[in-house]
Structure formats: C-alpha cells, structure tokens
Amino acid sequence: MIGVRRKRPEAVETEDAGAPRQTDPELLAQRDRLIERFALMQSELGGLFYEMAIRDHVRMEVLIPKAAELQRVDAELAQLERMIDSGPSSVGGHCSACGAMYARGSAFCAQCAHPLTA
C-alpha cells in the first residue's frame, strides 16, 4: 500500500565532523512540491475509485493510467530523497530537455526520459 510521505529534517548529521550538513534548498523545495503532488494525486485516485465503486462501474482503463502517473511521481520522489540523503555531491546536473535535476551516474532523466549521456 502506498502511504503519504513525511518531510525529512533540513540538516543531516555528518559522520566525521558531527556538524549538520545543509541540504540544497532547491532540492528541499522540489521534494516538498512532489510530496504535495503525490498526496493530492493519491487522494484523487482514491476518490475516483470510490465514486466508481459505489456506482458499481469500476473502469480499469481510467484507473490504471492514473495509478501509473502516481507511481512515476513516487519514483521521482524516491530518487530526489536519495539525492538529499547522499548530499550535494550526488547531484549530477540538470536535464537539457526539461531542466529537472538528476543524480550523478543517471543515464536517463526521471522526469522526461531524455538520455543524459552523449
């Protein structure tokens, strides 16, 4: 079952220095926007299914694409959280096609699937 994600702390403890490491504010803002979008999409999908179910007319051809989009946002959010957890050195750059940030070593953009390697 997919659950609503919670926000993580702004600073992460470093192993050697013990001083908090500040996370890129752009990454945090993007994560917050994705969390809100994920929660809204999840609520809308649940409401849509409920309305179909009470009318005894569940249409999978409508539900499946919406669930796939929700899964894509969830995967993008998971990748972004891994980048936040890994620190600033994990950001590989911005996609030339859509401008989304991608993790170091990524072959394709998680947002638009544009190839990131030459």
Secondary structure, DSSP 8 states (H G I E B T S, - for coil): ---------SEEE-SSS-SEEE--HHHHHHHHHHHHHHHHHHHHHHHHHHHHHHTT---HHHHHHHHHHHHHHHHHHHHHHHHHHH-GGGEEEE-TTT--EEETT-SB-TTT--B---
